C-alpha cells in the first residue's frame, strides 16, 4: 500500500505563523514589508494583524502580572516563534542535550558575541523556574561561580523566578525580583565580559555602572562577567543602580 503524501501547512496556517512573527518583530524584513503592503489594500488582513497584536499584548501583560505555573510558562516559551536572526532562544529548547555540551556547541557555532541590548531582549520573557530564598545576601543560583544576590531581607525585593537563554552562543541566566507590584530583572552572561554600550556612567558603593542608552537599565562587571539589570516603569534608575551595586558589606563579590 503506497504511503500517503507528506502533509504541508495550508496557506492560512502559513499566514497565521507569519503574522505571529510580524507582530513580534521577528519576521524577515522583506516578508514583513510584503504583508504590510497587502494589509494596506486588504482590510480583513489589517484587522487580523490588529487582533494578533492585541492577543500578544494581552498574553504578555498577563504573564508579567501573574505568577503563572512555571511549567506552563516553560512549555509556552518553547512554542514561541523562532526569534529574529536566531540570535537567542530559551535553553529549554535544548532538552535532551547535556547543558555543558550544549553551551560548548553553541560557543563553537555562534561566532561573535551578544550586545547588552541582546541580553535585555532575552530577559524580557517571564521566568520559567522557581528560586529558593536563602535568608542571606546570596541566592544559590549562579553563573560560572558568580551568584545572584538575595535582596529580600535588605530591600524587600523577592526573587520570584528565573530563566535561562542562549544569546549568540552565550548562556544568559536571569533572575526576576518583585516588590509592591514592580519588577527588576538581573542577568549574568557566561563567558568573557561583553563590550559596554554607549551611555552615562553611574556609581553605587564604589562600583562603576553604565546606563544602557536611555533605558531604565544598567550594565556592570562581576568576576569578569557582564551583568545587566533593568527595572519596570515604576522603578527609578537610582533604585536599579542601588540594587546592582549592593555589596552586602563585602559578602557579594565583585
FENQUI-V775445 format. One line per field, one symbol per residue. phi: phi as a letter, one per 30 degrees, with the letter a starting at -180 (. if undefined). psi: psi as a letter, one per 20 degrees, with the letter a starting at -180 (. if undefined). A space follows every 50 residues. Layout:
phi: ???
psi: ???
This chain:
phi: .ddddddbdddddddddddddddcicdeedddddddddddcbeddddddd ddddddddddddddcbcdedddddddedddeedehhdaaddedcejceed ddddddddcdiibdcddddddddddddbbdbcdcicdbdddabhiccddc ddddcidcdclbbcbcbhicdbcbcccbahicbbbccbcdidddddddld dbbbhicdccddhcddabbabbhicdcbbbbdedcddddeddddcdchhj dcdc
psi: pqqqqqqqqrhgggghghhghgijkjqphggghgghgghhinhggghggg gggggghggggghhiqmqphhgggggghiqqpqpjkhqqqihikqippgg hgggghhhigqaqrrhhhggghihqqqjqrpoqiiaiprhprolioqqqo igggijopoirrqpqpoljppoppppqqplirpqpoqppqaqqrqqrqrq prpokippqppncjrmqqqappkjqpqppqqrhjpqhhggggghipilki hop.
